[in-house]
Amino acid sequence: MKAFVRVAILVILITSIITLGRDIFSQVKQFDEIRQVESESNRLSAENQLLKEKQKNENSEFSLEKQVRDKLNYKKDGETLYVVEVQDKDEKSLANREENWKEWYELFFR
């Protein structure tokens, strides 16, 4: 009878230890998830704050005027608008080669 009680107590203790171990592991896992969610929340809050500041700056009068000037080519009264075309590097090098060739030809044959 004493052996049965000892075995029963041992089984109860092992079962309790396993159950408590699972509960502790589960809580540790939940705390990790909570920390991850909190860090993500803090990161998103900071990003949100930056986006709000950017939106505030984008909606400022200076920024709107700059966008209208750049994208729509608007100007103020009394200003003159100049449009400058930029050549590609390939076109410039090709033009330089032709001019260089002509200069050498003229130097030697004329």
C-alpha positions as CSV (number, residue, x, y, z in Angstrom):
1,M,0.0,0.0,0.0
2,K,2.8,2.4,0.8
3,A,4.4,1.7,-2.5
4,F,1.1,2.5,-4.3
5,V,0.9,5.8,-2.4
6,R,4.5,6.7,-3.2
7,V,3.9,5.9,-6.9
8,A,0.7,7.9,-6.9
9,I,2.4,10.9,-5.3
10,L,5.3,10.6,-7.8
11,V,2.9,10.5,-10.8
12,I,1.0,13.5,-9.4
13,L,4.3,15.4,-9.0
14,I,5.5,14.6,-12.5
15,T,2.2,15.5,-14.0
16,S,2.2,18.8,-12.0
17,I,5.8,19.6,-13.1
18,I,4.9,18.9,-16.8
19,T,1.8,21.0,-16.6
20,L,3.5,23.9,-14.9
21,G,6.4,23.7,-17.4
22,R,4.0,24.0,-20.3
23,D,2.2,26.9,-18.7
24,I,5.5,28.7,-18.0
25,F,6.7,28.1,-21.5
26,S,3.4,29.4,-22.9
27,Q,3.6,32.5,-20.8
28,V,7.2,33.2,-21.9
29,K,6.2,32.8,-25.5
30,Q,3.3,35.2,-24.9
31,F,5.6,37.8,-23.3
32,D,7.9,37.5,-26.3
33,E,5.0,38.1,-28.7
34,I,3.9,41.1,-26.5
35,R,7.4,42.6,-26.7
36,Q,7.5,42.1,-30.4
37,V,4.1,43.8,-30.9
38,E,5.1,46.7,-28.6
39,S,8.3,47.3,-30.5
40,E,6.4,47.1,-33.8
41,S,3.8,49.5,-32.4
42,N,6.6,51.9,-31.3
43,R,8.3,51.7,-34.7
44,L,5.0,52.4,-36.5
45,S,4.2,55.3,-34.2
46,A,7.5,56.9,-35.0
47,E,7.0,56.3,-38.7
48,N,3.5,57.7,-38.4
49,Q,4.9,60.8,-36.8
50,L,7.5,61.3,-39.6
51,L,4.8,60.9,-42.2
52,K,2.6,63.5,-40.5
53,E,5.5,65.9,-40.4
54,K,6.2,65.2,-44.1
55,Q,2.6,65.7,-45.0
56,K,2.6,69.0,-43.0
57,N,5.7,70.1,-45.0
58,E,4.2,68.9,-48.3
59,N,1.0,70.9,-47.7
60,S,2.9,74.1,-46.8
61,E,2.4,77.1,-49.2
62,F,6.1,77.0,-50.2
63,S,6.0,73.3,-51.1
64,L,2.8,73.7,-53.1
65,E,4.2,76.6,-55.0
66,K,7.4,74.7,-55.7
67,Q,5.4,71.7,-57.0
68,V,3.2,74.0,-59.2
69,R,6.3,75.7,-60.7
70,D,8.2,72.4,-61.3
71,K,5.5,70.2,-62.6
72,L,3.1,72.6,-64.3
73,N,5.7,75.2,-65.4
74,Y,3.8,78.1,-63.8
75,K,5.4,81.4,-63.1
76,K,4.6,84.6,-61.1
77,D,3.8,87.8,-62.8
78,G,6.9,89.6,-64.0
79,E,8.9,86.4,-64.2
80,T,10.3,84.8,-67.4
81,L,10.2,81.1,-67.8
82,Y,13.2,79.4,-69.6
83,V,13.1,75.8,-70.8
84,V,16.5,74.2,-71.3
85,E,16.9,71.0,-73.2
86,V,19.6,68.7,-72.0
87,Q,21.4,66.4,-74.5
88,D,22.1,62.8,-73.6
89,K,25.7,61.8,-73.1
90,D,25.5,59.6,-76.2
91,E,24.4,62.5,-78.4
92,K,27.2,64.8,-77.0
93,S,29.9,62.2,-77.5
94,L,28.7,61.5,-81.1
95,A,28.6,65.2,-81.9
96,N,32.1,65.6,-80.4
97,R,33.5,62.7,-82.5
98,E,32.1,64.2,-85.7
99,E,33.5,67.7,-84.9
100,N,36.9,66.2,-83.9
101,W,37.1,64.1,-87.1
102,K,36.3,67.2,-89.2
103,E,38.9,69.3,-87.4
104,W,41.6,66.6,-88.1
105,Y,40.5,66.3,-91.7
106,E,40.7,70.1,-92.2
107,L,44.1,70.2,-90.5
108,F,45.7,67.6,-92.8
109,F,43.9,68.0,-96.1
110,R,43.1,71.7,-96.5
